Amino acid sequence: MNFEAFGFNPQVAAGIKEAGYAVPTPIQVQAIAPVMENRDVMGMAQTGTGKTAAFVLPILHRLMKGQKGGIRALILAPTRELAEQTHQAIGVLGRKTGLKSATVYGGVGITPQIQKLKKVDIVVACPGRLLDHIGRRTANLSKLEVLVIDEADQLFDMGFFPDIKKILTHLPKQRQTLLFSATMPAEIRKLAADILQNPATVQVGNEAPADTVSHALYPVAQHLKTAFLLDLLKQTQARSVLVFTRTKHRAKNLDQKLAGAGFRSTSLQGNLSQVKRQAALDGFRKGTFQILVATDIAARGIDVTRVSHVINYDVPSTPEAYIHRIGRTGRATCTGEAFTFITGEDRNMVRAINRLLGSEIEQRTLESFNYKAAAPAFTGSAPARTDSAHRPARKKPARQSSPRPKTFEKSGSHGKKPARRHTFL
């Protein structure tokens, strides 16, 4: 089967051909037809399977037939990166159509967005900033024909459902609604039941990473992880590596250590401005940086087919988050490897991930890694205590002649514990 079988508008078909698309992916084969029939769709597919084109192409086809003018399609996304990725896909696939799209998200100036919203057909938005525009009456959604809720499970995880429900009250009731997600927990199925009308259900694969990804667990103490990572990277034939950490501070700190060790590294985390976030992502995508250290902000929205390795420096907080992280490699039929560093505290999460995958991930060791030699360099701990017989005698500090600072004791203190003393210096 090829894309010609769908009967797209000639301008849409020309964009597909110019983009180099030839054979549709399974999610595209199953989803495009019901979307073009104007049916509501609930779709589940692994990340990296072509889900974005599965709704972008039929939306472009639909908008070419209807009455021009105003915002006619709205795509809700959980992160700026995913919003930009979808916007770029619209630009590539719709370059022959004359249709225009714009992104709407926080962290950047609102005035340029207000100007763009006056002359676009498609809006790709994060819920919070879109509500700002609705409140300012700078986003007129009265002509909306299609709503897409993309990555619904992450929108839920990030607490966006109340915002989405508010947005729904400002949309025409007569519309087509498409809901896509990599996983379908109970909350998402309930939302689908509330907002979709007789939907076509599309599911490709199961709730697991693509079978082109191999997995491995590496037991390692928390304080040795950085040294272990450096050693692992030196022994791994890695073209492009995505390293996930739990916190923004850790991502920044690890990036600095990797760069100090000679790796072409950058970081992507929430404390960065949008300009710096985009620069890091673009540099990683182009190969300027070999390693991108990121928080879960990058678990979705990074469309880089050349990621050869995903390394979980920290175990993710949910099994579903593991799937999203690992989904960044093994994309578009490419092979990839997923390494996860685990400590004794991660046992329960490892069991949950194994249950979701339906098999146990192999545990490995790095025989060349010298745990004892690495400890002093990366733990920041004090040197080992010396034998008391060889310990130099401590000199008592000289008595200070300055007056003692004033102190007071907290009143009402009784019992064996000494009263708390406060010192004013």
N, C-alpha and C positions, 0 to 999 in steps of 0.2 A: 504493500500500500504506500502511496505517496500523498503529498499535500494537495495535489490536483483533485483528488477524489472528493474533497470537502466542498468544492465549488465556491471558493472564496471570491470576493469582489476582485476584479482584475488588478486594481491598485494594491490590494492586500497581497495577492498572489505574487506580484512583482517584488514586493518587499521581502517576502519569504525567500524567493529565488536569489535575490541580491544578498541576503543574509547567509546564504549557503545551506539553508535547511532543505533536506531531501526526504528523509524517512521519519515520520512522526514516531514519538516514543509511545509506550503503552498507555500512559495517562492521557496523552493527547488523542490517541485513537479512541479511547473510551469517553472522554469528556467533551471534546469539541462538538460532536454531533448533537447531543442534547442541549448544549449551550446555544448552538445555532438555531435550535428549534424553540428558543426562548423559554426553556424549562428552567426551574430552579435546580441547582445541583449541589449535592454534598459530596465532596471528593476527598479521599485520603490517599496520599502517596508519599513515598520516601523522598527526602530532600535530594535534589540533584537529578530528578527524573523528568524535568521539562514541564513542571506544573505551571510556571508563569505563562509560557506560550499557550498552554491549554485554555486559559481564559482571555489572554490578551488578543489573540488572533480572532476569535469569534466576536469579541467586543468591537474591534476595528471594523469587521465586516458589517456588524449591525449599525454602527454609527455612520457608515458610508451611505446607508439607505435612508435614514431618517432625516428629520428637519434639522438643519444646522443652527448653531447658536446656543450658548449656555452650557453649563456643566451637565453632561449626559451620562457620565460613568464615574463612579467613585470606588477607589480601591483602598481599603484600610489595611495598614501594615503596622507591626509592632515596633520597628526600629527605623531610624533614619537610613541606615545602610540598606535595609530591604526596600524601603521606599525608593531610594535612588536606583537600586538595581532594577526594580520594576519599571520605573520611569525611563531608564536607558533601554530596556527591552521594547517599550512602546516606541521609542524614537527609532530604533533599528528596524523593527518589523513594520512600522507605520510610516516610514519615510516617504513613501510614494502617495500616501493618502491625503496629505494636507491637514490631518487632524493634529491637534496640539495637546500636550499634557504638561502638568506642573506638579511639583512636590510641595507638600505642606507639612512641616514639622518644627518643633521648638529648637532652641539653641542658636537660631539665626534671626536676623531682622525680619519683622513682620511686614514692613512696608513694601518691599519688592514682591512678596507673595500676594499682597492685595492687588497690585497692578497686574500680575499674571493671571489671577483668578477671573479677571474681567474678560479674558479672551482665550480660554481653554475649553476643550471638550472633555478631557479626562483629568481627574485629580487623584493623585496617590498621596495619602495622608496618614499621619499618626493621629490617633484620636484626640489627644489633649489639645494640640494646636488647632485642629479643625474646629473643636468646640469654641476656641477663642474667636475664630473667624465667624462662626455662626452667631456668637454673642455680639460681635461688632457689625453684623449684617454685611460682611464682605464676602461671604460665600453663599450664593443663591443656589439652592439645591432643588428648587421646585420643578425643574425639568428633568430630573434624574430618571434614567431608564434602567440602569444596571448598578447594583451594589455588589462588590466583592469583599468578603472578609477573608483575608489571607493569613496563614499561620495562626489560626484561631486559638490553638492551644497555648501558644506563647502570649498572645494578647490576654488570655485568661490568667496565665502565670504572672504576668506583669501588672495585673490589677486593672486592666482596661475595660472590663465588662460594664461597670457603671457608666463610663463615658460612651461606650457603644450603644447602650440602651437609650441614653439621652440623644445621641445622634439619630437613632432610628425614628424618634418622634418628629424630626424635622424633614423626613424623607417622604416622598409620595408613596401611598400604600400600593398603588399599581406600579410594580417594578419587578424586574428579574433579580433574584438574589442568589449569589454563588458563595459557598463556604468551603474553603480548602484548609487542610491541616495535615501535618505529618503524623499526628496521633489523634485518637478520638476518645478522650476520657469522658466520663458521664456528663460533666458540665457542658462539654461542647455538644454532645448529642441532644441535651435538653435545649440549648440555644437553637440548634438546628430545627428542632421540633416546633419551637415558638415562632421562628421567622421564615421558614421555608414552606412553600406551598407545593405539596405533592412532588417532592424532589426526586430527581434521578440520583441514585447512589453509585458512586464510582470509587472503586478501591483497587489499587495496584500494589501487590506485595503485601507484607504485613508490617507490624510496628517494629521494624528492625532495620539496621543499616543495610546498604546494598551488599550482595554476596561477593562483590569484588574487593571487599575490605577484609584483611586478616587482623586478628586481635591478639594482644598479649598484655599480661599484668606483670609489673615489676615491683616486688615488695622492697621498700626502702624507707628508712626513718625520715621523718619530716626534716630534720636539721641537715640531712645529707642529700636532699633532693637536687639542689643546685649543682653540686659537684657531680652527682650521678648523671644529671642531664647533660652536662658538658662532656662527660666521658662517653655517653651513649651517642651523642651527636657526632663525635669524632670517629666513631666506629660504624656509623650508619650512612649508607649511600642515599642521602636525602636531597632531593632537588628543591623542594619547597615544604616548609614545616610550619604548622599552626600549633602553638602551645597554649593550652587553656589553664588559667589560674582562677582561684575563687574570688580574689579581691583586686580592686584597682591598684592599690599600693603594691601588692605583690607583682602584678603585671609590669608596672613601671620599674620596680627594683630588679626583677629578673631580666628585663630588656637591657638594663644598664650593665648587668654582669655579663650577659652574652656578648654585648658589643665590646666590653672590655677584654673578653677572651678572643676577640678577632672575628666574630661572626657578624654578618650583615643582618642586623636585627632592628626591629621597630616594634612599637606597642600600639594597641587599640583598646581604649577603655574610656569610661564615661566622663572622666575629668578633663579630657581633651576637648578643645574647641572643634566645631564641625570641620573647619578648614584642615586642622591637623589630623583629624580622624580620616578625612577623605584622602589626604596626602599619604598617610600610612597604608591605607587600603589600596590606593592606586600603585604605590611603590611595590607592595607585595604582589599585586596582580601582574605587574610588568616584569617582575624579577629583580628589581633594584634591591629589594630585601629578600633574603633567603628565609628568614624566620619572622613570623608575626606572633607576638605574645599578646593574648587577649583574654578578656573576661567573657562571660556568656553573651555579651553584646554581639559577639562575632559568631555565635553558634548558628545563626541564620543570617542571611543577607550577604554572604560572601560567595559570589559566583566565580570561583577560581578553579578551573578544571585541572590545573596542573599541581594541586596540593598532593604531595606524595605521602606525607606523614601527618597524622594528628597525634599530639602527645598531651595527655591529661596530667599535667603537673599536679593538679588537685583533682580528686574524684568529684564528679558533678553531684549536685544535691538531689537529683531524681534520676531514675532509669531513663525517662523520656529525654532528659537533658543530655544523657550519654548518646542517645540516638542522634540528636540534633548536632552535637559536636562531631561525632564520627561521620556524619553525613557530608562533612566538608571535603572528605577524601573519597576515592573510589567513584568519582562522578563521571557521567557520560561514558560508561563502560571502561574507564581507566581503573587500574588496580591501585590500592592504597594500603597503608599499614596504620594501625591504631595502637599506641602504647599508653598504658595507664599506670601511674605510680600509686601504690597503695600502702597504707600503714595499718597497724592493728585496729585502729578506730573505724576503718572502712569496711569491715567484714559484712555488716548487714547490707550496705549498699551494693557490694559486689554480688551478694546472693540475689538481690533484687534485679540487678542487671542481667545476671545469668538466667534468671527465670524469664525475663522478657525476651532474651535472645533464644531461649530454648536449648541452650547448651552452656557448658562451663568454659570460660575463657582460660586459655593456657597460661600458667605462671612460668616466668622465666627468671634467670639470674644473669647478671653481667659478671662473668668470672674474672675479667681483667680489672674490675673496679676494686681499688684498695680502700676499704671502709675506714681502716685505722688512720691511714695517711690523710684521708679527706676530712676527717672530723675536725682537727684543729683549725683548718683553713676556712671552714664554712660555718661552724657552729657559733663562733664568737664567744665560746665559753672560756673560763679561766684555765690556766695551765694546771696540770696535775699537781696535787699537793706533795710537798717534799717530806722526807722523813723528819720527824721532830728533832732528832739528834743533830741534824745538819741544818736546821732552820736558823737563820740569823736572829739574834735577840732583837726584840722591838724596843725602840727608844721611846720613852714616855715624852709626850709633847710638853714643851715648856709652859708653865702656868701663865695665863694671860693676865696682864695687869689691868685690862679694861674692865669696867663695871659689868656685872651680869645683867642681861636684858630683863626687863620687867616681865613677870609672868603672872597668870592668874589661874586658879583651879576652878573647874566647872563645879558649881554648887550641887548639892544633893547627891554626891557620890558616896556610896556605902558599899560594904562587902570587901572581898579580897582583892578585887582589881584596883590598881592605883587610879587616882583621879586623872582625867585627861588634862594635859598642860598645853597651853597655847603661848607661843612666844612671838612678841613683836620685835622685829629686827629693822 
